[in-house]
Amino acid sequence: MLAIIGGTGLNQLGNLKITHRQVMRTPYGEPSGPMTFGTINEHEVMFIARHGYGHTIPPHMVNYRANLWALRDQGAKRVIAVASVGGIRADLVPGTLVVPDQLIDYTHGRSFTIFDGRENSVTHIDFTLPYTESLRCRILEAAKSAGEACLNGGVYAVTQGPRLETAAEVDRLERDGADMVGMTGMPEAALARELGLEYAAITVVVNYAAGRGASVKAIPLDEIGTFAQPAMARVRKILEGVVERDGI
Ligand code: HPA
């Protein structure tokens, strides 16, 4: 089954016909909220709001391990994560949708692995390509069929938050090769790989990163919703297409 992790601006899926909700406990504690099960155009799908349904959990406090573990426990095989980001690359203007193909992890102090000594042996996952290519392609195909522009590839820098970056930090991220910056891409992607789940993301550029474009002096936080809302409606449309293509 396909699972969707909704980020800021996507606390629920409007086109999801809810069948039931399930409160979960995991070896890693509680997920961000109950798993929501339902159908989109008759196709089964599972949904969880990363920041909680009332948007109360900041990026560094999300129980990523519990979220991913619970999704797999409930039968998820594929996970599409939706996340808001700031655009660093000049063409990543607010409103742009991207399916990233790489990430750089700048987070710290998060519970980032399930291989923490409870397992019998030391386990290293391959993470050369952090996103599942076939799932990335499926998203891009769905976007194309829906007539929604969605860029193929980009490097997602994952910062600790919850504060936004300084302009100099964004300069550094750019020198490192990052195209966009957000706060939730890790450890989510790595945990999905550890748990054997296919995982890809749709990032939604909701602002120019600090020091760029309209954010030269400050990030206009009150304008983020203006870009996020219509962009999330486009994301929902794309997700509908992905769900229809999902083999279950
Ligand atoms: N930086 C970090 N995370 C973000 C941003 C940003 O500019 N915009 C949305 N999430």
Residues whose N, C-alpha, C, O or C-beta is under 5 A from the ligand:
A	BS01	HPA	S84 V85 G86 L164 V181 G182 M183 Y208 A209 A210
